C-alpha cells in the first residue's frame, strides 16, 4: 500500500467505488476507506429471499 495518495474516497458504496474507479482511471493514486469488511454499501442485500 502506498504511503501517499492523490485522492482518498471515504465510503465503499456504489458512489464511492464509482468515484474511485474514475480517479484511478485518470491516473490518480486512489485509496478507498470503508468501515465494514465488505464493499457495496446500500447495494448489498444481506437477508434471505423468502
Secondary structure, 3 states (H helix, E strand, C coil): CCCCCCEEEECCEHHHHHHHHHHHHCCCCEEEECCCCCCEHHHCCCCCCC
